Amino acid sequence: MLHIYIQKDFPCRGGFIQILLLVALLVSSCTYRFYPAECDLPMPGNMVKQTRLDAKVAETSGLIFMDGSIWTFNDSGGEPAIYRIDPGNGSVIRKTVISKALNVDWEDIAMDEHYIYVADVGNNFAGRDTVVIIRIDSGELLSGAEELDHAGIITLSYEEPLALNRLGWSSLDCEALFAFRDSLYLFSKNWVDESTSVYVIPAVPGHYMVKKSFRYEAKMLVTGADIYRHSKEVSLVGYRSYIPVVITYGYEDNPAAVACGGKARIYPLKAGRQVEGICYDKQGKLYISAERSLQKQALFKLGGWGH
């Protein structure tokens, strides 16, 4: 669903940079530090359009890479269905409906060795006391079935005070998820101060009352997350002033705790894109999806990496 959020602030702070904003939008990107980590990781490279996505996934809102394909879905009131996408041309290979499930506000998707997790956790206006994560057997999803049952429901409520911005948008809205070992890691999209809080939840059906484990000054609205276990790396995607931002950091044992990195890259030349999903492929390259907004729905790939 389209949520255009415009700040009064410029995407790069600093007096002289503000004066030269129009030039910066045309010729460069900028970075900022969202966490004072002890070392630096290479920054993500250029965001290159891979392909336009099929109109069937115009509201793409989360990505995983599995079995050589991109898997995604439509958010906020769409059909409770997961789409297998050809990453080369953006076409839909197959649609699988999750029976006995609702799509109230699906926002992200994650995977571990056995299950897929769909985060029905969107809560822009704080209208939901309880949000849902739907667990799906990955083997059944890969089987080619047109419809399958879920493999359990995880529900959660926040044991934290709620704040609203002047437009009524919530501090407890979440849109980003990844799985690691026996837990799920959920990142908030805080409309009040553009920070992000990390909630760690058992990857087991049941109801949980949750409190944040970490909070970071993300300086953006976080909309997607993924983890690359091979190199102990996490990436977040989101936007500020409706301009895409990617954060990449390294971890040691706890992927919610930043150990290395702590920088974000802004992509001014992609202004007007509402980026929603992010995933690593098997080689550790990043894909990013943008839903239909001011531009058509599209799949992007981050190019080479450099400081």
C-alpha positions in Angstrom: 0.0 0.0 0.0 1.3 3.5 -0.9 2.4 5.6 2.1 4.1 8.7 0.8 6.0 10.2 3.7 7.8 13.5 3.1 10.1 15.1 5.6 11.0 18.8 5.8 14.7 17.7 6.2 17.0 17.2 3.3 18.4 13.7 2.8 21.9 14.9 3.5 22.4 17.2 6.4 24.8 20.1 6.6 24.5 23.7 5.3 26.6 23.5 2.2 25.2 20.1 1.2 21.7 21.5 1.5 22.5 24.3 -0.8 23.8 21.8 -3.4 21.0 19.3 -2.9 19.8 19.5 -6.5 23.2 18.7 -7.8 23.6 15.9 -5.3 20.3 14.4 -6.4 21.7 14.2 -10.0 25.3 13.1 -9.5 25.9 11.3 -6.3 24.7 9.4 -3.2 25.5 10.1 0.4 26.0 8.1 3.5 25.6 8.6 7.2 26.4 6.6 10.3 23.5 5.1 12.2 25.6 3.3 14.8 29.2 4.0 16.0 30.6 0.6 15.3 34.3 -0.2 15.8 35.0 -0.9 12.2 33.6 -0.4 8.7 32.2 -2.7 6.2 32.2 -1.9 2.4 29.1 0.1 1.5 26.5 -1.3 -0.9 27.1 -0.4 -4.5 24.8 1.2 -7.0 21.2 0.2 -7.1 20.6 -1.1 -10.6 17.2 -1.9 -12.0 17.1 -5.6 -12.8 13.6 -5.8 -14.2 10.0 -4.6 -13.9 7.9 -7.0 -11.8 4.7 -8.6 -13.0 1.6 -6.5 -12.3 0.3 -9.4 -10.2 2.8 -8.3 -7.5 2.4 -4.6 -7.8 2.4 -4.2 -4.0 5.4 -6.4 -3.4 6.3 -6.1 0.2 9.0 -8.7 1.1 11.5 -10.9 -0.5 13.3 -14.2 0.0 15.7 -16.0 -2.5 15.1 -19.7 -2.5 15.7 -22.5 -5.1 17.0 -20.0 -7.7 13.9 -17.8 -7.5 12.6 -14.7 -5.8 9.5 -15.2 -3.6 7.2 -12.3 -2.7 3.6 -11.3 -1.9 1.3 -8.3 -1.9 0.7 -6.4 1.3 -2.2 -4.9 3.2 -5.4 -6.6 2.3 -4.1 -8.6 -0.7 -4.8 -12.3 -1.3 -3.0 -14.6 1.2 -0.7 -15.8 -1.5 3.0 -16.2 -2.1 4.4 -15.7 -5.7 7.4 -17.3 -7.2 9.2 -14.8 -9.4 11.8 -15.2 -12.2 14.5 -12.8 -11.0 15.7 -12.3 -14.6 12.5 -11.0 -16.2 10.1 -10.4 -13.2 7.4 -12.8 -14.4 5.3 -14.9 -12.0 6.2 -18.5 -12.2 3.6 -19.8 -9.7 1.2 -18.5 -7.1 0.5 -20.5 -3.9 -2.5 -19.6 -1.7 -2.1 -20.1 2.1 -5.4 -21.5 3.2 -6.9 -20.5 6.5 -4.7 -17.4 6.6 -5.6 -13.7 6.2 -3.6 -10.9 4.7 -4.3 -8.1 7.1 -1.0 -6.3 6.5 1.7 -8.7 5.3 5.0 -6.8 5.4 8.0 -9.2 5.2 9.0 -12.8 4.7 11.9 -14.8 6.1 13.2 -18.4 6.0 15.3 -20.9 8.0 16.3 -24.5 7.2 12.7 -25.8 7.5 10.1 -23.0 7.4 9.1 -19.8 5.7 7.7 -17.0 8.0 5.3 -14.4 6.7 5.1 -11.3 8.9 1.5 -10.0 9.1 2.7 -7.3 11.4 1.9 -4.0 9.8 0.3 -1.5 12.2 0.6 2.0 10.8 -2.1 3.5 12.9 -1.7 1.3 16.0 -5.1 -0.3 15.3 -4.0 -3.9 16.2 -3.3 -5.1 19.7 -1.9 -8.4 18.4 0.0 -9.0 15.2 0.7 -12.4 13.5 3.6 -14.3 11.9 2.5 -17.2 9.7 4.8 -20.3 9.5 4.8 -22.3 6.3 6.7 -25.6 5.6 9.3 -24.7 2.9 9.2 -28.2 1.4 5.5 -27.9 0.8 5.9 -24.5 -0.8 8.6 -25.9 -3.1 6.3 -28.8 -4.0 4.4 -26.7 -6.5 1.0 -26.9 -4.7 -1.5 -24.2 -5.7 -2.8 -24.2 -2.1 -1.4 -25.3 1.2 -2.1 -25.0 4.9 0.1 -23.0 7.2 2.3 -24.9 9.8 1.4 -22.8 12.8 0.8 -19.2 13.9 2.9 -17.0 16.1 1.2 -14.0 17.7 2.8 -11.2 19.6 1.9 -8.0 21.5 4.2 -5.2 22.6 5.0 -4.6 26.2 6.0 -1.0 25.5 4.4 2.4 25.5 2.9 3.5 22.2 3.7 6.9 20.7 2.1 8.6 17.6 3.4 11.3 15.4 1.3 14.3 14.5 -0.4 12.4 11.7 -1.3 9.5 13.9 1.4 7.1 12.7 2.7 4.6 15.2 6.0 4.0 16.9 5.2 0.3 17.1 4.7 -0.4 13.4 7.0 -3.2 12.1 7.8 -4.2 8.5 11.1 -6.1 8.5 11.9 -9.7 9.5 14.7 -12.3 9.3 15.2 -15.7 10.9 18.3 -16.9 12.7 18.8 -20.2 14.5 15.7 -20.7 16.6 14.5 -17.1 16.7 12.9 -14.4 14.5 14.2 -10.8 14.5 11.6 -8.1 13.9 12.6 -4.5 13.2 10.2 -1.6 13.8 9.3 1.1 11.3 9.1 4.0 13.9 7.0 6.8 12.4 7.7 9.1 15.3 11.5 9.4 15.3 12.7 7.1 12.4 14.6 4.9 14.8 14.3 1.1 14.6 13.9 -1.3 17.5 14.7 -5.0 17.3 12.4 -7.6 18.8 13.6 -11.2 19.2 10.8 -13.8 19.1 10.9 -17.7 19.4 10.3 -19.2 16.0 7.7 -21.5 17.6 3.9 -21.1 17.4 2.5 -19.4 20.5 1.7 -16.0 21.9 4.5 -13.7 23.1 4.7 -10.4 24.9 7.7 -8.6 23.5 10.1 -5.8 24.4 12.9 -4.4 22.3 16.3 -5.9 22.6 18.1 -3.1 20.8 17.3 0.4 19.4 19.2 2.1 16.7 19.0 5.7 15.3 18.3 4.4 11.8 17.3 7.8 10.5 14.9 6.1 8.0 11.7 4.1 7.9 12.8 0.5 7.9 10.7 -1.7 5.6 12.8 -4.9 5.0 15.6 -7.0 6.4 17.7 -10.1 5.6 20.7 -11.9 6.9 23.6 -13.5 5.1 24.9 -16.1 7.6 28.0 -17.0 5.6 29.7 -13.7 6.1 27.8 -12.7 9.3 26.1 -9.8 7.7 22.6 -8.1 8.0 21.1 -5.6 5.6 18.1 -3.3 6.1 16.2 -1.4 3.5 13.8 1.5 3.8 13.4 5.2 2.9 13.7 8.7 4.2 12.0 11.6 2.4 10.8 8.9 0.0 14.4 8.2 -1.1 15.7 4.6 -0.8 18.3 3.8 2.0 20.2 0.6 2.6 22.0 -0.2 5.9 24.5 -3.1 6.1 26.3 -4.2 9.3 28.3 -7.1 10.6 27.6 -9.1 13.7 29.5 -11.6 15.9 27.1 -14.1 17.7 24.0 -11.9 18.0 22.7 -10.6 14.6 20.6 -8.0 16.4 23.8 -6.4 17.8 26.0 -4.3 15.4 29.6 -5.4 15.7 31.0 -3.8 12.5 29.7 -1.3 10.0 27.0 1.0 11.1 26.8 3.1 7.9 23.8 3.7 5.6 23.8 4.6 2.0 21.1 6.9 0.5 20.1 6.6 -3.2 18.9 10.0 -4.3 18.7 9.1 -7.9 16.0 6.6 -7.0 13.8 9.2 -5.4 10.1 8.3 -5.7 10.6 4.6 -5.2 8.9 3.0 -2.3 11.3 0.1 -1.5 9.8 -2.6 0.6 11.7 -5.9 0.3 15.4 -7.0 0.5 17.1 -10.4 0.2 20.5 -12.0 -0.3 21.0 -14.6 -3.0 23.2 -17.6 -2.6 26.3 -15.6 -3.5 25.5 -12.8 -1.0 24.3 -10.3 -3.6 21.3 -8.2 -2.6 18.0 -7.8 -4.4 15.6 -5.0 -3.5 11.9 -4.6 -4.5 9.9 -1.5 -5.0 6.1 -1.5 -5.1 4.1 0.5 -7.6 4.0 4.1 -6.5 5.3 7.1 -8.5 7.0 4.4 -10.6 6.1 0.9 -11.8 6.8 -2.0 -9.5 10.4 -3.2 -10.0 13.3 -5.4 -8.8 16.7 -3.9 -8.2 20.1 -5.5 -7.6 22.9 -3.8 -5.8 26.1 -3.5 -7.8 29.7 -3.8 -6.7 30.7 -2.9 -3.1 33.1 -0.2 -2.1 33.8 2.3 0.7 
